[in-house]
Amino acid sequence: MPPIPSDLEDLRRRLDEIDDKLQDLLIERFEIVLDVAAQKRDGTLAPHQPAREAAIIRRLIARNRPPYQPATLVRMWRELFAGTTRLQGRFRVAVYAPPDTPGLWDLARDHYGSLTPMLAYQSAGLVIRAVAEGEAEIGVLPMPQEEEPDPWWRLLVSTDEFAPRVVSRLPFGSRGNSRAGGAGALSIGRGRSQPTGKDRTLLATENTSDISRGRIFALLSALGLECTFLASCDHAEGANTLMELAGFIELSDPRLDSFQAQLGPALYRLTELGVYAEPLQLDGGGTARPTVASEPGGPVEMAGARGGAARS
């Protein structure tokens, strides 16, 4: 074997030194995470903080520079977040994963870490129950569709403050090698929603079946609320409508008071179903690019697979 050039040896020595420094910093970060976990033990904050994680990744993407690819940065930090979350307590993910929908398992693994315990279900309802009953801390479900006869999101309509709510949209960064194709997913969990500065709010109504989609869009638009997705489902007691609004919108927002007042008795109840941080917009090479509001598959358009039947 020919001798290694001295300049290459020097470069490798510098890389080893950098690796040691990186490991020391990671150890220090994990030690601080344990201190943070001790502060959370009063029960006010859960170990998993999706809004905080989204804000950190956005900040790092903003200060990134070539040749470091943004998609690689996101992948590394997602594994780091998964490790620190598990360090603070039990963390398991329930995934809607029937045989014909393998992609959601891939999205969940990529987002929540390759070592995080995951539970497979063939029913969206059982995923929700797993989170509601504490069998899992997070549930991963397919994106809602406009015309589903029995959508899973109806099961989240509740006034219970501890009921599961949408907390994230997947993928947040690159799709990697996920088998989901162009489909995405929503994650549900428990805890209060936190704003990140670039969010989508999900609201659900219980209403009479004679309220048209056009009327809802018109009312929201007139009130200065941008509705980026709307789905409805009729049933024996009336109808439910799912609305995705741009921004972090609280139920106490005066515009929602006006919305309810204008619909009057036709609107039985308005419920928050959760908030998620807008995903990053990365091109095929993993390069960050500006968000285009009308882009198919972007953060303003929901598309995905439907639910299944029984647990595996």
Buried (B, 14 or more C-beta within 10 A) or exposed (E): EEEEEEEEEEEEEEEEEEEEEEEEEEEEEEEEBEEEBEEBEEEEBBBBBBBBBBBBBBEBBEEBEEEEBBBBBBBEBBBBBBBBBBEBEEBBBBBBBBEEBEBBBBBBBBBBBEEBEBBBBBBBBBBBBBBBEEBBBBBBBBBBBBEBEEBBBBBBBBEEEEBBBBBBBBBBBBBBEBEBEEBBBBBBBBBEBBBBEBBBBBBBBBBBBEBEEEEBBEBBEEBEBBBBBBBBBEEEEBBBBBBBBBBBBEEEBEBBEBBBEEBEEBBBEBBBBBBBBBBBBBEEEBBBEEBEEEEEEBBBBBBBBBBBEEBE
